[in-house]
Amino acid sequence: MTQLNTDHARQAIVGHTRRLAESAATAGPEAAVPTAPEWNISDLVAHVGQTQNWVAEIIERRITDPTQLPTEMAVLPADPREWQAWLTESAQRVASACSDDALDAPVFNPAGDGRPGARFWMSSMLNEAVIHGYDAANAAGRPADIDAGIAAALISNHLAMLTSPTWEMQRPESAHAIRSTGQTLQWLATDTAGDTGAWLVERRPEGAVWKPGTRQADVTVTGPARSLLLTLTRRIPLADRAATGISVDGETDLAQHWIDNTAHVSG
């Protein structure tokens, strides 16, 4: 799996959350979020800040038993002028919780995929900040830069979630839809080096699996890592080639089916 330097990951959580807050201020609390159509900006800000505080508590308390997970969520300030400070605090709290000492400590990992819990949560919190940061920027009409290395690591995290031991329990309709009889999908980033930007998915009868690397595939989707990430997370349509710089070689319907059936639970 493509791995990020842990210091880089912590800094990116804080940095992307800061940009999210700036975009939220530009858009305004009632603005619609086109890439998360059930939300407005207030909903998005609440979700990100509450999730960061909730995860920070899990790591701080070294919770290993899912029955002991926090049941109360942080309260979104009523005054939008306080959101920047609130999000700054939540981002710094979860980044600090993901300290080097915590990363390999026993902590609950809901994916059940063998990653130490705090490492799972750090990737998840980076994904939240980056993807929802894009949502906020899109709502505000602002650019949303995503470093190619971060995008590549989040693609690996995305595929790890979708092929994890607990995905069928969390999203049975998704797990069943992406099974098949051996069809292969390949995602290739044009702005990363070697296997850090190559992901091969195989749809097996018992479940989908993935690994880094390249080979002949039924469909190959190629483009910048940022565009691949935003396409996989359904922020940019696969068909919007002009905006993404993506090319598709092979069975486009197979790639579209994968995208249509692999959204994460949280927007």
KAKA-V892998 format. One record per residue. N is the residue number from 0. RES is the residue in one letter. SS is DSSP state (H for helix, E for strand, C for the rest). NEAR is the number of other C-alpha atoms within 12 Angstrom. Layout:
n:N res:RES ss:SS near:NEAR
n:N res:RES ss:SS near:NEAR
This chain:
n:0 res:M ss:C near:25
n:1 res:T ss:C near:30
n:2 res:Q ss:C near:25
n:3 res:L ss:C near:28
n:4 res:N ss:C near:17
n:5 res:T ss:H near:26
n:6 res:D ss:H near:19
n:7 res:H ss:H near:22
n:8 res:A ss:H near:37
n:9 res:R ss:H near:35
n:10 res:Q ss:H near:29
n:11 res:A ss:H near:36
n:12 res:I ss:H near:45
n:13 res:V ss:H near:37
n:14 res:G ss:H near:27
n:15 res:H ss:H near:39
n:16 res:T ss:H near:47
n:17 res:R ss:H near:34
n:18 res:R ss:H near:35
n:19 res:L ss:H near:46
n:20 res:A ss:H near:43
n:21 res:E ss:H near:34
n:22 res:S ss:H near:34
n:23 res:A ss:H near:41
n:24 res:A ss:H near:30
n:25 res:T ss:H near:23
n:26 res:A ss:H near:28
n:27 res:G ss:C near:28
n:28 res:P ss:C near:31
n:29 res:E ss:C near:20
n:30 res:A ss:C near:28
n:31 res:A ss:E near:25
n:32 res:V ss:C near:32
n:33 res:P ss:H near:25
n:34 res:T ss:H near:28
n:35 res:A ss:H near:30
n:36 res:P ss:C near:19
n:37 res:E ss:C near:15
n:38 res:W ss:C near:24
n:39 res:N ss:E near:26
n:40 res:I ss:H near:38
n:41 res:S ss:H near:34
n:42 res:D ss:H near:30
n:43 res:L ss:H near:44
n:44 res:V ss:H near:49
n:45 res:A ss:H near:32
n:46 res:H ss:H near:32
n:47 res:V ss:H near:48
n:48 res:G ss:H near:42
n:49 res:Q ss:H near:33
n:50 res:T ss:H near:37
n:51 res:Q ss:H near:42
n:52 res:N ss:H near:35
n:53 res:W ss:H near:30
n:54 res:V ss:H near:45
n:55 res:A ss:H near:37
n:56 res:E ss:H near:32
n:57 res:I ss:H near:37
n:58 res:I ss:H near:39
n:59 res:E ss:H near:31
n:60 res:R ss:C near:22
n:61 res:R ss:C near:28
n:62 res:I ss:C near:25
n:63 res:T ss:C near:23
n:64 res:D ss:C near:17
n:65 res:P ss:H near:17
n:66 res:T ss:H near:11
n:67 res:Q ss:H near:15
n:68 res:L ss:C near:23
n:69 res:P ss:C near:23
n:70 res:T ss:C near:15
n:71 res:E ss:C near:14
n:72 res:M ss:C near:20
n:73 res:A ss:C near:24
n:74 res:V ss:C near:23
n:75 res:L ss:C near:27
n:76 res:P ss:C near:19
n:77 res:A ss:C near:13
n:78 res:D ss:C near:15
n:79 res:P ss:H near:25
n:80 res:R ss:H near:19
n:81 res:E ss:H near:20
n:82 res:W ss:H near:34
n:83 res:Q ss:H near:28
n:84 res:A ss:H near:23
n:85 res:W ss:H near:29
n:86 res:L ss:H near:42
n:87 res:T ss:H near:30
n:88 res:E ss:H near:26
n:89 res:S ss:H near:38
n:90 res:A ss:H near:43
n:91 res:Q ss:H near:30
n:92 res:R ss:H near:32
n:93 res:V ss:H near:43
n:94 res:A ss:H near:42
n:95 res:S ss:H near:30
n:96 res:A ss:H near:34
n:97 res:C ss:C near:42
n:98 res:S ss:C near:25
n:99 res:D ss:C near:20
n:100 res:D ss:C near:17
n:101 res:A ss:C near:28
n:102 res:L ss:C near:29
n:103 res:D ss:C near:22
n:104 res:A ss:C near:25
n:105 res:P ss:C near:23
n:106 res:V ss:C near:35
n:107 res:F ss:C near:32
n:108 res:N ss:C near:34
n:109 res:P ss:C near:31
n:110 res:A ss:C near:32
n:111 res:G ss:C near:24
n:112 res:D ss:C near:21
n:113 res:G ss:C near:20
n:114 res:R ss:C near:26
n:115 res:P ss:C near:27
n:116 res:G ss:H near:34
n:117 res:A ss:H near:41
n:118 res:R ss:H near:39
n:119 res:F ss:H near:38
n:120 res:W ss:H near:41
n:121 res:M ss:H near:49
n:122 res:S ss:H near:46
n:123 res:S ss:H near:40
n:124 res:M ss:H near:44
n:125 res:L ss:H near:43
n:126 res:N ss:H near:42
n:127 res:E ss:H near:40
n:128 res:A ss:H near:47
n:129 res:V ss:H near:41
n:130 res:I ss:H near:45
n:131 res:H ss:H near:47
n:132 res:G ss:H near:45
n:133 res:Y ss:H near:41
n:134 res:D ss:H near:45
n:135 res:A ss:H near:47
n:136 res:A ss:H near:38
n:137 res:N ss:H near:31
n:138 res:A ss:H near:35
n:139 res:A ss:H near:30
n:140 res:G ss:C near:21
n:141 res:R ss:C near:20
n:142 res:P ss:C near:17
n:143 res:A ss:C near:29
n:144 res:D ss:C near:24
n:145 res:I ss:C near:32
n:146 res:D ss:C near:24
n:147 res:A ss:H near:27
n:148 res:G ss:H near:29
n:149 res:I ss:H near:39
n:150 res:A ss:H near:41
n:151 res:A ss:H near:42
n:152 res:A ss:H near:40
n:153 res:L ss:H near:43
n:154 res:I ss:H near:46
n:155 res:S ss:H near:42
n:156 res:N ss:H near:39
n:157 res:H ss:H near:39
n:158 res:L ss:H near:40
n:159 res:A ss:H near:35
n:160 res:M ss:H near:39
n:161 res:L ss:H near:42
n:162 res:T ss:C near:36
n:163 res:S ss:C near:28
n:164 res:P ss:C near:24
n:165 res:T ss:C near:21
n:166 res:W ss:H near:31
n:167 res:E ss:H near:24
n:168 res:M ss:H near:18
n:169 res:Q ss:H near:23
n:170 res:R ss:C near:24
n:171 res:P ss:H near:20
n:172 res:E ss:H near:19
n:173 res:S ss:H near:27
n:174 res:A ss:H near:32
n:175 res:H ss:H near:24
n:176 res:A ss:H near:27
n:177 res:I ss:C near:39
n:178 res:R ss:C near:29
n:179 res:S ss:C near:22
n:180 res:T ss:C near:14
n:181 res:G ss:C near:21
n:182 res:Q ss:E near:30
n:183 res:T ss:E near:33
n:184 res:L ss:E near:43
n:185 res:Q ss:E near:41
n:186 res:W ss:E near:47
n:187 res:L ss:E near:39
n:188 res:A ss:E near:38
n:189 res:T ss:C near:27
n:190 res:D ss:C near:24
n:191 res:T ss:C near:25
n:192 res:A ss:C near:18
n:193 res:G ss:H near:16
n:194 res:D ss:H near:25
n:195 res:T ss:H near:31
n:196 res:G ss:H near:38
n:197 res:A ss:E near:36
n:198 res:W ss:E near:42
n:199 res:L ss:E near:35
n:200 res:V ss:E near:41
n:201 res:E ss:E near:34
n:202 res:R ss:E near:30
n:203 res:R ss:E near:21
n:204 res:P ss:C near:16
n:205 res:E ss:C near:18
n:206 res:G ss:E near:27
n:207 res:A ss:E near:34
n:208 res:V ss:E near:31
n:209 res:W ss:E near:32
n:210 res:K ss:E near:27
n:211 res:P ss:E near:31
n:212 res:G ss:C near:24
n:213 res:T ss:C near:27
n:214 res:R ss:C near:20
n:215 res:Q ss:C near:19
n:216 res:A ss:C near:27
n:217 res:D ss:C near:25
n:218 res:V ss:E near:30
n:219 res:T ss:E near:32
n:220 res:V ss:E near:45
n:221 res:T ss:E near:34
n:222 res:G ss:E near:34
n:223 res:P ss:C near:33
n:224 res:A ss:H near:38
n:225 res:R ss:H near:39
n:226 res:S ss:H near:42
n:227 res:L ss:H near:48
n:228 res:L ss:H near:44
n:229 res:L ss:H near:40
n:230 res:T ss:H near:38
n:231 res:L ss:H near:39
n:232 res:T ss:C near:39
n:233 res:R ss:C near:32
n:234 res:R ss:C near:37
n:235 res:I ss:C near:29
n:236 res:P ss:C near:24
n:237 res:L ss:C near:33
n:238 res:A ss:C near:22
n:239 res:D ss:C near:18
n:240 res:R ss:H near:19
n:241 res:A ss:H near:13
n:242 res:A ss:H near:19
n:243 res:T ss:H near:27
n:244 res:G ss:C near:25
n:245 res:I ss:C near:31
n:246 res:S ss:E near:29
n:247 res:V ss:E near:28
n:248 res:D ss:E near:21
n:249 res:G ss:E near:20
n:250 res:E ss:C near:20
n:251 res:T ss:H near:24
n:252 res:D ss:H near:20
n:253 res:L ss:H near:31
n:254 res:A ss:H near:36
n:255 res:Q ss:H near:26
n:256 res:H ss:H near:24
n:257 res:W ss:H near:37
n:258 res:I ss:H near:33
n:259 res:D ss:H near:22
n:260 res:N ss:C near:24
n:261 res:T ss:C near:35
n:262 res:A ss:C near:30
n:263 res:H ss:C near:30
n:264 res:V ss:C near:19
n:265 res:S ss:C near:22
n:266 res:G ss:C near:24
